[in-house]
Amino acid sequence: MQTYPWWTKEQIEFAKEIEQFATENIPRAEELFWTRTFPMELVEKAVKRGYFGAGIPKEYGGLGLGCTGACIACEQLNRMYAVGHILVTSYIGGLHQILHNGTEEQKQEWLTKMAKGQLGAVCITEVFAGSDAASVMTTAEKDGDEWIINGKKRFTTTAGPAERYLVYAKTSDDPEVRRKNQHLTTFVVEKGTPGFHLEKVNPLVAFDNLPNSYLDFDNVRVPDFNRIGPVGGGWNIMMTGLNFERLIGAAAAAGALEDVIKQVIYYTSRRVQFRSQISDFQHNQFKIADMITKQQVARLVTFYAAYIMDMGQMAAIESGIAKMLNTDYATEIGLDAIQLMGGDGLTRFYPAERLLREGKIGQIVAGTNEVQKLVIYRMGALGYLDWPFRLRWNEKLETPTLSLGKGPWYGKEITEDVMLKILAEDYRCNPGLYMAIDDCEKETGLPKEKILDLWAKLEQKGLIVTFKDRRGNVIMAKANYIGIRKAYPLEHYKWFPDWFDVEKLGF
């Protein structure tokens, strides 16, 4: 296994040990896959070695290897079909949420059990709530020192074998509370609680020996001790928990990639067609090169995200990127592996088709990859807003060029006529764009309120158009054709390259 320079000595030693463990137990995992047997015996073997405590602090019985250790464990255990998924779901069923939002008593109660192998699951998805996770309809009502939970959850992986269920329930119908996303609260519900039932098991596309189920909550009573975080704090707990969930899910997805590539290289070097090993065909070499590239990138983004999460950052963008890339890569590598192996790749005797099926599940769980793109855009774009340049007219070159600093009108008296000239000049340099308020501030030095006042007067005169955000606030403006003509004569806007003789054309 490739390690990284920022890994600690403990993490490197752990990686070597668990890699060997996974390699030795892959044959048994394959037998359990074929017999569709929940791999509890392999889970118990991993628990005895302490592997389920990789991401749990030492004071709670874990190995104290942080998010990086959790990712190493999920990556390697997922080489044994289903075992890695079980660790992932056990962790997302409370590790990050309890560690960062629970009381000391709650940590002692559940993190210690988690380190000893107590399986967990997370309950978010409902009939009413999928990607729109805020639309949870399962309710929790306070009754003395207890909460009464009613509703249903679905697509809960390991539901049944799991002993601990992290449940998000609605605790307020107040529209204002809902608007602030303070209507959800987080609870731990334990298996065997009266009224808590397993309703149905889904035969999912890739979970051959791993249950994914519906759950029913019929007046389920839990003590207030089982509430994680404040009342109404469930949304924030869910979102930060999803960052960790996506990260370890990405690690699990990456786990199978290397083994599939090794299988493909093994296969293509032994398959002869047209009197040649098919590994000698350049097209096949290019496919394998792409597979190796994707596998290397998948691990790099995963363990970089784990590193910065261990440094105390949320890693929302990085974990979303890792989850999206790794599951997309798993699907793509699965498809390429099948293509390289031909008919054999379509059989279940080789792991290629299984990787394809798992990749497809990965593209949907923990927030679809389309949701990841929304997260990456909404949070990531904020880091790219500090573009300090503007296109301004360069008198020396007689062309628009990137300019830094204050504009030529900065600090001068800005009348309506001057503001119109500024907007018209922006048309000259940036014809397809509106001018934002902060652009205008850089050009003039005026406060926002004064800019808006001048824009309003110019718009009333029919010289400019404005653009408003969803709340109805004016945020940009642009001179219309009447305003452009009023600000400057046509000659001001004309520009032709040296090689273009407009006079010769007589136009």
C-alpha positions in Angstrom: 0.0 0.0 0.0 1.2 3.5 -0.8 1.6 5.7 2.2 1.9 9.4 2.4 4.6 11.7 3.9 2.1 13.3 6.4 1.1 10.0 7.9 2.3 9.3 11.4 4.5 6.3 12.2 1.4 4.7 13.9 -0.7 5.2 10.9 1.9 3.7 8.6 2.3 0.6 10.8 -1.5 0.3 11.1 -1.8 0.4 7.3 0.7 -2.3 6.7 -1.0 -4.6 9.3 -4.5 -4.1 8.2 -3.5 -4.5 4.5 -2.1 -7.9 5.3 -5.2 -8.8 7.3 -7.5 -7.9 4.4 -5.3 -9.8 1.9 -5.4 -13.0 4.0 -9.2 -12.9 4.4 -10.3 -12.0 0.9 -10.9 -15.7 0.0 -13.2 -16.2 3.0 -15.0 -12.9 2.1 -15.6 -14.3 -1.4 -17.2 -17.4 0.0 -19.5 -15.4 2.2 -20.4 -13.3 -0.9 -21.3 -16.4 -2.9 -23.5 -17.8 -0.1 -25.0 -14.4 0.6 -24.0 -14.6 4.3 -23.7 -11.5 6.4 -19.9 -11.4 7.1 -20.1 -11.2 10.9 -17.3 -13.6 11.4 -14.9 -11.3 9.5 -16.3 -8.3 11.4 -15.6 -10.1 14.7 -12.0 -10.9 13.5 -11.4 -7.3 12.7 -12.9 -6.2 16.0 -10.6 -8.5 18.0 -7.7 -6.8 16.3 -9.0 -3.4 17.2 -9.6 -2.2 13.7 -13.1 -1.0 14.4 -11.5 1.5 16.8 -9.2 3.0 14.2 -11.0 6.4 14.2 -12.0 6.4 17.9 -9.8 8.3 20.4 -7.8 6.2 22.8 -9.6 7.4 25.9 -12.7 5.6 24.6 -10.9 2.4 23.8 -10.0 3.1 20.2 -6.6 3.3 18.4 -6.7 7.1 18.2 -5.6 7.2 14.6 -8.0 10.0 13.6 -9.9 10.4 10.3 -6.8 9.1 8.5 -6.9 5.9 10.5 -10.6 5.6 9.9 -10.0 6.0 6.1 -7.2 3.4 6.1 -9.5 0.9 7.9 -12.5 1.5 5.6 -10.3 1.3 2.5 -8.6 -2.0 3.4 -11.6 -3.7 5.0 -13.7 -2.9 1.9 -11.3 -5.2 -0.1 -13.2 -7.9 1.7 -16.6 -7.6 0.2 -19.2 -5.9 2.5 -16.9 -5.7 5.6 -15.8 -2.1 4.7 -19.3 -1.0 4.2 -20.2 -2.4 7.6 -17.4 -0.3 9.2 -18.5 2.8 7.3 -22.1 2.5 8.4 -21.1 1.7 12.0 -19.0 4.9 12.0 -21.6 7.1 10.4 -24.1 5.8 12.9 -22.7 8.1 15.5 -18.9 8.4 15.7 -18.4 12.0 14.4 -21.8 13.1 15.8 -21.2 11.9 19.3 -17.5 12.7 19.4 -18.2 16.4 18.4 -21.6 17.0 19.9 -22.1 14.4 22.7 -21.6 14.8 26.4 -18.8 13.0 28.1 -21.3 10.5 29.5 -22.6 9.9 26.0 -19.1 9.4 24.6 -18.3 6.9 27.4 -21.6 5.1 26.7 -21.4 4.7 22.9 -17.9 5.4 21.7 -16.5 2.6 23.9 -19.1 0.2 22.6 -18.3 1.3 19.0 -14.6 0.5 19.6 -15.6 -2.9 20.8 -17.5 -3.6 17.6 -21.1 -2.5 18.3 -22.5 -2.0 14.9 -24.4 1.2 14.0 -26.5 2.8 11.3 -27.7 6.2 10.3 -31.3 7.0 9.7 -31.9 10.1 7.4 -33.7 9.0 4.2 -37.5 8.8 4.2 -40.3 8.7 1.7 -40.4 12.5 2.0 -36.7 13.1 2.4 -33.9 12.0 0.0 -31.5 14.6 -1.3 -33.8 17.1 0.4 -32.7 15.9 3.8 -34.4 18.8 5.6 -37.8 17.5 4.7 -37.7 14.8 7.4 -41.3 13.9 8.5 -40.4 11.5 11.3 -41.3 13.3 14.5 -40.1 13.4 18.1 -42.2 14.9 20.8 -41.0 15.6 24.4 -42.9 13.9 27.2 -41.3 14.6 30.5 -37.8 13.2 30.5 -38.5 11.1 27.3 -39.0 11.7 23.6 -41.7 9.8 21.6 -40.6 9.1 18.0 -43.0 8.3 15.3 -42.4 7.8 11.6 -40.4 5.7 9.2 -36.9 5.6 7.7 -35.7 3.8 4.6 -32.4 2.9 2.8 -30.7 2.3 6.1 -27.7 0.1 5.5 -27.0 -2.7 8.1 -30.4 -2.1 9.6 -31.1 -5.4 11.4 -27.6 -6.5 12.4 -26.9 -2.9 13.8 -27.5 -2.4 17.5 -27.3 1.5 17.5 -29.3 3.8 15.2 -28.6 7.5 14.8 -32.0 9.1 14.0 -32.9 12.6 12.7 -36.4 13.6 13.7 -38.5 16.7 13.3 -39.1 18.5 16.6 -40.8 21.7 15.4 -43.4 22.7 12.8 -42.9 26.5 13.3 -42.2 28.0 9.8 -39.6 30.4 11.2 -37.8 27.6 12.9 -38.0 25.5 9.7 -36.6 28.5 7.7 -33.5 28.5 10.0 -33.1 24.7 9.7 -33.6 24.4 13.4 -36.5 22.0 13.2 -34.5 18.7 13.4 -33.0 17.0 16.4 -30.6 14.0 16.6 -31.3 10.8 18.7 -29.8 7.5 19.4 -32.3 4.6 19.2 -31.1 1.2 20.3 -32.2 -2.1 18.9 -34.9 -3.8 21.0 -36.6 -0.5 22.0 -40.4 -1.1 22.2 -42.1 0.1 19.0 -38.9 0.1 16.9 -39.4 -2.4 14.1 -37.6 -3.7 11.0 -40.1 -3.3 8.2 -38.5 -4.4 4.9 -35.2 -5.3 3.4 -34.3 -3.8 0.0 -32.6 -6.1 -2.6 -30.2 -3.4 -3.8 -28.1 -3.6 -6.9 -24.8 -4.2 -5.2 -25.5 -5.3 -1.6 -25.5 -9.1 -2.2 -25.0 -10.0 1.5 -25.5 -6.7 3.2 -29.0 -5.6 4.3 -30.4 -2.2 3.4 -33.8 -1.7 5.1 -36.9 0.2 6.0 -37.5 1.0 9.7 -40.8 1.8 11.5 -41.0 3.9 14.7 -44.3 3.5 16.5 -44.4 5.6 19.6 -40.8 4.7 20.3 -39.7 6.2 23.7 -36.1 7.1 24.3 -34.7 9.0 27.3 -33.5 12.6 26.9 -30.0 11.1 27.5 -30.2 9.7 24.0 -30.6 13.2 22.4 -27.3 14.2 20.8 -26.7 17.9 20.8 -29.3 20.6 21.4 -32.9 20.5 20.5 -33.1 21.9 16.9 -29.4 21.3 16.3 -29.9 18.2 14.1 -29.4 19.9 10.8 -25.9 21.2 11.7 -25.0 17.8 13.2 -26.2 16.1 10.1 -24.3 18.4 7.7 -20.9 18.1 9.6 -21.6 14.3 10.0 -22.1 14.0 6.3 -18.6 15.5 5.6 -17.1 12.6 7.6 -19.6 10.1 6.1 -18.6 11.1 2.5 -14.9 10.9 3.4 -14.9 7.4 4.8 -17.4 6.3 2.0 -14.8 7.6 -0.5 -12.1 5.6 1.2 -14.2 2.5 1.0 -14.8 3.1 -2.7 -11.1 3.5 -3.3 -10.4 0.2 -1.5 -11.5 -2.0 -4.3 -9.8 -0.1 -7.1 -6.3 -1.4 -6.7 -7.3 -5.0 -6.5 -9.4 -4.7 -9.7 -6.5 -3.1 -11.5 -4.2 -5.9 -10.4 -6.8 -8.4 -11.6 -7.0 -6.7 -15.0 -3.3 -6.7 -15.4 -3.1 -10.3 -14.4 -5.8 -11.2 -16.8 -4.7 -9.2 -19.8 -1.1 -10.6 -19.6 -2.5 -14.1 -19.8 -5.2 -13.7 -22.4 -4.0 -14.3 -26.0 -5.9 -13.0 -29.0 -4.6 -12.6 -32.6 -1.4 -14.4 -31.4 -0.6 -11.7 -28.9 -1.1 -11.1 -25.2 -3.9 -8.5 -25.1 -1.8 -6.5 -22.7 0.5 -5.7 -25.7 -2.3 -3.9 -27.5 -1.6 -0.2 -27.0 -5.3 0.7 -26.7 -5.5 -1.7 -23.7 -2.4 -0.2 -22.2 -4.0 3.3 -22.4 -7.1 2.0 -20.7 -5.0 0.5 -17.9 -3.0 3.7 -17.6 -6.2 5.7 -17.2 -7.4 3.2 -14.5 -4.1 3.6 -12.6 -4.3 7.4 -12.8 -7.8 7.4 -11.4 -6.9 5.0 -8.6 -3.9 7.2 -7.6 -6.0 10.4 -7.7 -8.8 8.7 -5.7 -6.5 7.8 -2.8 -4.7 11.2 -2.9 -7.8 13.3 -2.6 -9.2 11.0 0.1 -6.2 11.0 2.4 -5.6 14.7 1.8 -9.2 15.4 2.9 -8.6 13.1 5.9 -5.5 15.0 6.8 -7.1 18.4 6.9 -10.1 17.0 8.8 -7.6 15.7 11.3 -6.2 19.3 11.5 -9.6 20.4 12.7 -11.1 21.7 9.4 -14.6 20.7 8.2 -13.2 19.6 4.8 -16.7 19.9 3.3 -15.4 20.7 -0.2 -12.6 18.1 -0.1 -14.8 15.3 1.3 -17.4 16.1 -1.4 -14.8 16.0 -4.1 -13.4 12.7 -2.8 -16.8 11.1 -2.6 -17.8 12.3 -6.1 -14.5 11.4 -7.8 -14.0 8.0 -6.1 -17.5 6.7 -6.8 -17.4 8.0 -10.4 -14.0 6.4 -10.8 -15.2 3.1 -9.4 -18.0 3.1 -12.0 -15.6 4.0 -14.8 -12.9 1.6 -13.8 -15.5 -1.1 -13.4 -16.7 -0.5 -16.9 -13.2 -0.4 -18.4 -12.2 -3.6 -16.5 -15.3 -5.4 -17.9 -14.4 -4.2 -21.4 -10.8 -5.4 -21.1 -11.9 -8.8 -19.8 -14.6 -9.2 -22.3 -17.2 -11.9 -21.6 -15.3 -13.0 -18.5 -15.7 -9.5 -17.0 -19.4 -9.9 -17.2 -19.4 -12.9 -14.9 -19.4 -12.8 -11.1 -16.3 -14.9 -10.9 -14.2 -11.8 -11.3 -14.6 -8.6 -9.2 -15.0 -6.2 -12.2 -18.8 -6.3 -12.4 -19.1 -6.0 -8.7 -17.0 -2.8 -8.7 -19.3 -1.4 -11.3 -22.4 -2.1 -9.2 -20.8 -0.8 -6.0 -19.7 2.4 -7.9 -23.3 3.0 -8.9 -24.6 2.7 -5.3 -21.7 5.0 -4.3 -22.9 7.7 -6.7 -26.2 7.9 -4.9 -25.6 7.3 -1.2 -24.4 10.0 1.3 -25.8 12.6 -1.1 -25.9 12.0 -4.8 -22.9 13.1 -6.8 -25.1 15.9 -8.2 -25.6 17.1 -4.6 -21.8 16.9 -4.2 -21.4 19.3 -7.1 -23.9 21.7 -5.6 -21.9 21.6 -2.3 -18.6 22.0 -4.1 -20.0 25.0 -6.1 -21.7 26.8 -3.3 -18.9 26.4 -0.8 -16.0 26.2 -3.2 -16.9 29.2 -5.4 -16.5 31.4 -2.3 -12.7 30.7 -2.4 -12.5 32.1 -6.0 -14.3 35.4 -5.5 -11.2 37.5 -4.8 -10.5 38.3 -8.4 -8.7 41.7 -8.1 -8.6 42.7 -11.7 -11.0 44.5 -14.0 -10.9 45.0 -17.8 -10.3 48.7 -18.4 -9.5 50.6 -21.5 -5.7 50.9 -22.0 -5.1 54.2 -23.8 -1.5 53.2 -24.7 -2.5 50.0 -26.4 -6.0 51.1 -27.4 -7.6 47.9 -26.2 -9.1 46.5 -23.0 -6.5 45.0 -20.7 -6.5 43.6 -17.1 -6.1 46.4 -14.6 -5.4 46.3 -10.9 -6.4 48.8 -8.3 -8.7 51.9 -8.4 -10.5 53.1 -11.5 -9.9 56.5 -13.1 -13.1 58.0 -11.5 -12.1 57.0 -8.0 -12.4 59.9 -5.5 -13.9 62.3 -8.1 -17.4 63.8 -8.0 -19.8 61.1 -9.3 -23.0 62.6 -10.8 -25.7 60.8 -12.7 -24.0 61.6 -16.0 -20.6 60.3 -14.7 -22.2 57.1 -13.4 -23.8 56.6 -16.8 -20.4 57.1 -18.4 -18.9 54.5 -16.0 -21.5 51.9 -17.0 -21.1 52.7 -20.7 -17.4 52.4 -20.4 -17.9 49.0 -18.8 -19.9 48.1 -21.9 -16.9 49.1 -24.0 -14.6 46.8 -22.1 -17.0 44.1 -20.8 -19.9 44.2 -23.3 -21.6 41.0 -22.2 -21.4 41.7 -18.4 -23.4 43.6 -15.8 -21.4 45.8 -13.4 -21.7 44.6 -9.8 -21.9 47.0 -6.9 -18.4 46.0 -5.7 -17.1 46.7 -9.2 -18.6 50.2 -9.0 -17.1 50.7 -5.6 -13.7 50.0 -7.0 -14.3 52.4 -9.8 -15.7 55.3 -7.7 -15.0 54.8 -4.0 -18.7 55.5 -3.4 -20.6 53.7 -0.6 -23.1 51.1 -1.7 -26.1 53.3 -0.7 -25.0 56.1 -3.0 -24.3 53.8 -5.9 -27.8 52.3 -5.6 -29.3 55.8 -5.4 -27.6 56.8 -8.6 -28.6 53.6 -10.3 -32.3 54.0 -9.3 -32.4 57.5 -10.8 -30.8 56.4 -14.1 -33.2 53.4 -14.3 -36.2 55.7 -13.8 -34.9 57.8 -16.8 -34.7 54.6 -18.9 -31.0 54.7 -19.3 -29.9 51.5 -17.5 -31.3 48.2 -16.5 -30.6 46.5 -13.1 -30.5 42.9 -11.9 -32.0 41.8 -8.6 -31.2 38.8 -6.4 -33.9 36.4 -5.3 -34.8 38.7 -2.3 -35.4 41.6 -4.7 -32.2 43.5 -3.9 -30.5 45.3 -6.7 -27.0 43.9 -7.1 -25.9 44.8 -10.6 -26.5 47.3 -13.4 -25.9 47.8 -17.1 -26.3 50.7 -19.5 -29.0 50.0 -22.0 -28.7 51.0 -25.7 -30.2 54.4 -25.1 -27.8 55.0 -22.2 -24.8 53.8 -24.2 -25.6 56.3 -27.0 -26.2 59.1 -24.5 -23.0 58.6 -22.7 -20.6 58.6 -25.7 -20.7 59.0 -29.4 -20.4 55.9 -31.6 -16.8 56.6 -32.4 -15.9 56.0 -28.7 -16.9 52.4 -29.0 -15.4 51.6 -32.4 -12.4 49.3 -32.4 -10.9 47.3 -35.3 -7.6 45.2 -35.5 -4.8 46.7 -37.6 -5.3 44.2 -40.4 -9.0 45.1 -40.8 -9.4 48.0 -43.2 -12.9 49.3 -42.5 -12.5 52.4 -44.7 -11.7 50.2 -47.7 -14.9 48.3 -47.2 -16.9 51.5 -47.2 -18.9 50.4 -44.2 
